[in-house]
């Protein structure tokens, strides 16, 4: 049970704070803005961290991504074309399935390999036509990127070997083309072929920022077919020969643009896409081996492609972790600024309370002469300092939450407000009031009662 003296001191402190409302509010401004800054900063930091973790899930864990690039060429238009061997561009087979098989077979420490071929095409069903992405993959693709089937089944060995006309669709494809019926077992026309739907993926929530930063597609609008189905029924750029490419490039010099049957185009470069694969994803078992594995893959592909650098290698997870580290440093800076605000607020409380002691010396002397002990005076001024800081902390909590919500709504920055951040900021505010209230309280208690009564 709280002693009566403590309650009396608390009551006197409340009266003193209420009697000087404006001064108390101005004193607590530092605490208010400091707490609000802490909560808003932590909300922005948590939101950025959560978004990065979601992006890592989208690009997969421990993945090395190999993307093909069309070899660049340079020529002098003023000189006559020559059939001399020195003027010919080096031949390279491009990124192929054989590269994927070789990497898996030769390089140790690799858990899965996922080759991909992407085709821009159109879908037709129930009188609706819409453009979409057709993606040729193997089952490793769904494991690497953590895709889950909501309904249906995965590609089996028969589908993969014989190139069967089957597909797995994204959630948005179902909503668009099969809004009122179960798509499993139904057919959808994809390009020139009718494909049987054997599975439907769970919805994957992707922010526009993630799509922009990572250069990924909206997976919910994709149609997936076995890799062999893509090669047999749609396109296989590995069938393009060196002579075909040379003739195509010769014709494209006059037009400035070349287009093959699959829709691949290269503007004003005098070259076309000869890569069989559009992307190759390598999953490494151990994170610390990702960089050396990428170096080995680079040297291996360069040798197999006859020293033509027609590919680029990325490690998205490391890039995202570097981005996370940058965000952490930014959060530390914001935290330091917020901490300085709380420190300034605490100093403001101490200064105002010290000034209050000088203004209330006669009141202090009167209380001491009526029997109040020094501890009572200390408690009174400590209660006043803590009331200001706690009240400022509460106001700061509401202000910080409001700022976080406004930032998320108008600045398109994700924020995550946690109960821990609220408790932390509020606890810091109360502690600041206690620490910076000790000096004024002791100064008030050290006053001589007789001298205080004489003070004018």
Secondary structure, DSSP 8 states (H G I E B T S, - for coil): ---HHHHHHHHHHHHHHHHTHHHHHHHHHHHHHHHHHHHHHHHHHHHHHHHHHHHHHHH-SSEEEEEE--------TTS-----GGGS------S-HHHHHHHHHHSTTEEEEEEEEEEEEEEEETTEEEEEEEEEE-THHHHHTT--EEEE----HHHHHHT-SEEEE-HHHHHHH-TTS--TT-EEEETTEEEEEEEEE------HHHHHHHT---GGGEEEEEHHHHHHHT--GGG--HHHHHHHHHHHHHHSEEE-TT--EEETSS-----S-SEEEEEES-GGGHHHHHHHHHHHHHHHTTT---EEEE-HHHHHHHHHHHHHHHHHHHHHHHHHHHHHHHHHHHHHHHHHHHHTHHHHHHHHHTT--HHHHHHHHHHHHHHHHHHHHHHHHHHHHHHHHHHHHHS-------HHHHHHHHHHHHHHHHHHHHHHHHHHHTS-HHHHHH--
